[in-house]
Amino acid sequence: MMIYLDHAATTRPESAVVEAMIPFLTDNYMNPSSFYQPAVRTRMQVERARRNIAQFINAPYDSIIFTSGGTESDNWAIRMGAKISEDKGKHIITTMIEHPAVLNTARFMQEQGYEVTYLDVDSTGRIDLESLENAIRKDTVLISIMHANNELGTIQPIREIGRIAHDHGILFHTDAVQTFGHLKIDVNECNIDLLSASAHKLYGPKGIGLLYIKDRKKFAKLLFGGSQELGLRPGTENVADIIGFDKAVEIAACKMDADTAIISALRDSLKSGILNNIRGAIINENENEHLPGTLNVTFPSVSAETILIRLDLNGICASAGSACSAGALEPSHVLIAIGKSEDESGRTIRFSIGRENTQDDIDKTVKVLSELFS
Ligand code: PLP
């Protein structure tokens, strides 16, 4: 039996999600823009999904634009978000530990003549709010800071970041791909202007996400075409995936508290199992502000590859650094930013626990790791 401890990379779609999608891949295949009644009913289902998902983050119905996932939403938020206030200036603030979808878009913006400040983080991966205040300039047009980091699980103080951005009249984008469906988010309370999310991180389908846009009147189109997605992101809707996303959100809303309690306990158990059995193992975390299921560990002396292979041979799936950069042997930019050496980065593993994991999974993982280090 496989033990899947890589939920930050992706999650298994819930069977209720798959079931909800099937009718829209079979009988209800109509184009939601068509005139006849079955198509109108499909359109109503898409709009119902949009309304439910909007409510989940306390957003108005028409502020949710469906996209192909987190990467697209991040690209769009930064490229178009910065453009809104182009007359004010060309300065963007982000952090050193963003996902490549943000970092590489920020680099692209630099090529377009923007200046980008990459904020440092402390050894736990948190930004310093005073540094953020100090980085703000008259020409700052966008702050893009992730809600929680995909490698460390560290949660940023987005409420305070939103307040600072709001006080200075600067647009605030947050990449909430790791938190949407796992933590409560209220876009109004946090003064969020733009938010990216992706369904496959919350037991939904891959290739569907959203961008929350507070004020879409000022927002530029990403693509040119028909009038779908309020004219901002044209193209025939990915109906089945939108329905699956909605179902995943509905389940997340019901299960969030229970999931958090169970998953946090499993994480605690994995953490103490590793610390009690492997001398020299270091947990890279912010003890108070972390995702329930993500545990990032630097192991002594053995390379991440060797550890991953041993885990894999025992049916255990985990990641070195983030999934997006795994395969490339470069050290993780996140681990380097929190002060790890290249060598330490090369001995670091991310475990991410999810809804279907059990105490047996954790016990077996601790056993396999303990044997490797004995
Ligand atoms: N942002 C973060 C923090 C992520 O963890 C990921 C995926 O790993 C993405 C963005 C990209 O999302 P998607 O896979 O939906 O493009």
Residues whose N, C-alpha, C, O or C-beta is under 5 A from the ligand:
A	BS01	PLP	A8 A9 G69 G70 T71 H99 A101 A148 N150 D175 V177 Q178 S198
